[in-house]
Amino acid sequence: MKPPEAPAEHSEGPPRADFLRHEVLRNRSDFLRAARARRHATPSMLVQARRRGHDEVPGAVRVGFTCSRKVGNAVARNRAKRRLRAAARAVLPERGREGWDYVLVGRAGATAERSFDLLKKDLCTALDRLHGTSE
C-alpha cells in the first residue's frame, strides 16, 4: 500500500512573506500606548494605530487583538478575536505599514455576527482613514 501524498501546493502564487514578519502585541504597555494614539471606529471594530518611535523596535508590523466582557462570555470573545485575526491576516499584508502597531478591538454584537467580507472592508476603511489615504 502506498503512503498518502502530501497536499499539492497552492497555485495562487508564493505565500505572502511580508505578513510572516508581523508580531503579535502581548505586553499591556504596548496596548496602552496604542490606546493613546490614533483610532477609528467602524461598525464591527475599533482600530487603534500608532507609529513606533525611533527608540523602539523598528521594522515589522505589530498587531494586537482584544475584546472586553461586553462582547460576551469567553466563547463569544474568543470567536470575535479569531475573526479579527483572520481579517488582519487578509488585510494587513497589503494595507499595514512597517513600523506601526495596530490594536483591533472587538465590538459587542457586531464583530462575531458581521459578514466576513464586511469585516475586512471595515478594517480597510479604518486603515485608510488612520493613514490618511482614501481610495
C-alpha positions as CSV (number, residue, x, y, z in Angstrom):
1,M,0.0,0.0,0.0
2,K,1.3,3.4,-1.0
3,P,1.6,6.2,1.7
4,P,-0.6,9.2,1.1
5,E,0.9,12.0,-0.8
6,A,1.5,15.5,0.6
7,P,-1.2,18.0,-0.4
8,A,-0.4,19.9,-3.6
9,E,1.0,23.5,-3.2
10,H,-1.5,26.3,-3.9
11,S,-1.2,27.7,-7.3
12,E,-2.3,31.2,-6.5
13,G,1.4,32.2,-6.1
14,P,4.0,32.3,-3.5
15,P,3.0,32.8,0.1
16,R,3.0,36.5,1.3
17,A,6.3,36.6,3.1
18,D,5.7,40.2,4.2
19,F,3.0,39.1,6.6
20,L,5.2,36.4,8.1
21,R,7.2,39.3,9.6
22,H,4.3,40.6,11.8
23,E,4.5,40.3,15.5
24,V,1.6,39.9,18.0
25,L,1.4,42.5,20.8
26,R,1.3,40.8,24.1
27,N,2.5,43.4,26.7
28,R,0.0,45.6,28.4
29,S,2.2,48.6,27.9
30,D,2.1,48.2,24.1
31,F,-1.7,48.1,24.2
32,L,-1.8,51.2,26.4
33,R,0.5,53.2,24.1
34,A,-1.8,52.2,21.1
35,A,-4.9,53.3,23.1
36,R,-3.4,56.8,23.5
37,A,-2.8,57.1,19.7
38,R,-5.0,57.4,16.6
39,R,-8.2,55.4,16.4
40,H,-11.1,54.9,14.1
41,A,-14.4,53.2,14.9
42,T,-16.2,51.1,12.4
43,P,-19.5,49.1,12.8
44,S,-17.6,45.9,13.6
45,M,-14.5,47.0,15.4
46,L,-12.3,49.8,16.8
47,V,-8.9,50.1,15.3
48,Q,-6.1,51.8,17.2
49,A,-2.9,52.6,15.4
50,R,0.4,54.3,16.3
51,R,3.8,54.7,14.6
52,R,6.5,53.3,16.8
53,G,9.3,55.8,17.9
54,H,12.9,55.7,16.9
55,D,13.9,54.2,20.2
56,E,11.5,51.2,19.8
57,V,11.7,48.0,17.8
58,P,11.8,49.0,14.1
59,G,10.6,47.1,11.2
60,A,7.7,44.6,11.2
61,V,4.0,45.3,11.6
62,R,2.8,44.5,15.1
63,V,-0.8,43.8,15.8
64,G,-2.9,43.0,19.0
65,F,-6.4,41.8,19.5
66,T,-8.7,42.4,22.4
67,C,-12.4,42.1,23.4
68,S,-14.0,43.3,26.6
69,R,-16.5,41.3,28.6
70,K,-19.2,43.4,27.0
71,V,-18.7,41.3,23.9
72,G,-20.0,38.2,25.8
73,N,-18.7,35.2,27.6
74,A,-15.3,33.6,26.9
75,V,-16.6,31.6,23.9
76,A,-18.0,34.8,22.3
77,R,-14.9,36.8,23.0
78,N,-12.6,34.1,21.5
79,R,-14.8,33.8,18.4
80,A,-14.6,37.6,17.9
81,K,-10.9,37.6,18.3
82,R,-10.5,34.7,15.9
83,R,-12.4,36.6,13.3
84,L,-10.3,39.7,13.9
85,R,-7.1,37.7,13.5
86,A,-8.4,36.3,10.2
87,A,-9.3,39.7,8.9
88,A,-5.9,41.0,9.9
89,R,-4.2,38.2,8.1
90,A,-6.2,39.0,5.0
91,V,-5.8,42.8,5.0
92,L,-2.6,43.8,6.8
93,P,-0.1,42.4,4.3
94,E,-1.4,44.9,1.7
95,R,-2.6,47.8,3.9
96,G,-0.5,47.6,7.0
97,R,2.7,49.7,7.3
98,E,6.0,48.6,8.7
99,G,6.9,50.4,12.0
100,W,3.3,50.6,13.1
101,D,1.4,49.0,15.9
102,Y,-2.3,48.1,15.4
103,V,-4.8,47.0,18.0
104,L,-8.2,45.6,16.8
105,V,-10.9,45.9,19.5
106,G,-14.0,43.7,19.1
107,R,-17.4,45.2,19.5
108,A,-20.4,43.7,21.3
109,G,-23.0,42.2,19.0
110,A,-21.1,43.2,15.8
111,T,-17.7,41.5,15.4
112,A,-18.9,38.0,15.7
113,E,-22.1,38.4,13.6
114,R,-21.0,40.7,10.8
115,S,-20.2,39.0,7.5
116,F,-16.5,38.4,6.9
117,D,-16.4,40.5,3.7
118,L,-17.8,43.5,5.6
119,L,-15.4,42.9,8.5
120,K,-12.5,43.1,6.0
121,K,-13.9,46.1,4.4
122,D,-14.3,47.8,7.8
123,L,-10.6,47.1,8.5
124,C,-9.6,48.5,5.1
125,T,-11.6,51.6,5.7
126,A,-10.2,52.2,9.2
127,L,-6.6,51.7,7.9
128,D,-7.1,54.1,5.1
129,R,-8.5,56.7,7.5
130,L,-5.8,56.2,10.0
131,H,-3.0,56.5,7.4
132,G,-4.7,59.5,5.7
133,T,-5.3,57.7,2.4
134,S,-8.6,57.2,0.6
135,E,-9.5,55.1,-2.4
